[in-house]
Amino acid sequence: MSLASQPFPEVKIERCTGCGRCVAACPERLFTLEVTGYRKHAALPAPERCTQCGKCLVECPFNALS
């Protein structure tokens, strides 16, 4: 499936370790890190601003973004 067929990246919280690589990779600075319970994970609060550059997908070593 190509990136263009998806409206924006989706964070799979169960796979996300909260490493912050997607936060650092995003040129638009759209990702944040949030805490749920005792776990940190990435979040995309304004997905409509995503330019679909794909840098976050490439940087995530845990396949936590789709």
N, C-alpha and C positions, 0 to 999 in steps of 0.2 A: 504494500500500500504506500503510495507516495505521500509526502508531507502535505502537498497541496490539496489532497482530498480530505484532510482533517482540518477542522476550523482552528485548533490550537493544541499545544501539548497538554497532556493530562498527566498528573502526578499519581502514580500507584503508591499510595501511602505505605502499604504493607512491604514494599520493596525498598522504599527510600530510607537511607541511613542518616540523612541530614548533613551530608558531607559539605554541601555548599558549592559544589562545582558548577551546578546549573546557575546558581546566583552569580558567580564570577563570570561565567561564559556569556550570559545574556547581555547583548549590547544595549538593549532598551531598559535594562535593570527592572524587569518585571517580576522576577522571582523573589520570594522572601522565605525565611525559615521560621516555622511555627513550632510550638511545643504543645503536644497532646499527651496528657498524663506525664510520663517520664521520658517520652520519646520526642526527638526533634525530627521534623520532616519539611520538605520544600512545599511551597504553596504558590499558586499563580492567581493573585487577587484580581487582576485586570486582564483576563485572557483575550479580550477583544482588541487589545493594543499590540498583540503578538504579530510580528512581521514574518513569521514562519521561516526564519533564517536557518533553523535546525542546529545551531551551535549547542544548545542545551542537550539535545539528543545525543550528539557526538561525545560530549564531555561526561555524561552520566555513565560511570563504570558498573552500575547495578541494574541497568535497564529499568529504571523506575519511572521513566517518561515514555509516553506513547503518543 
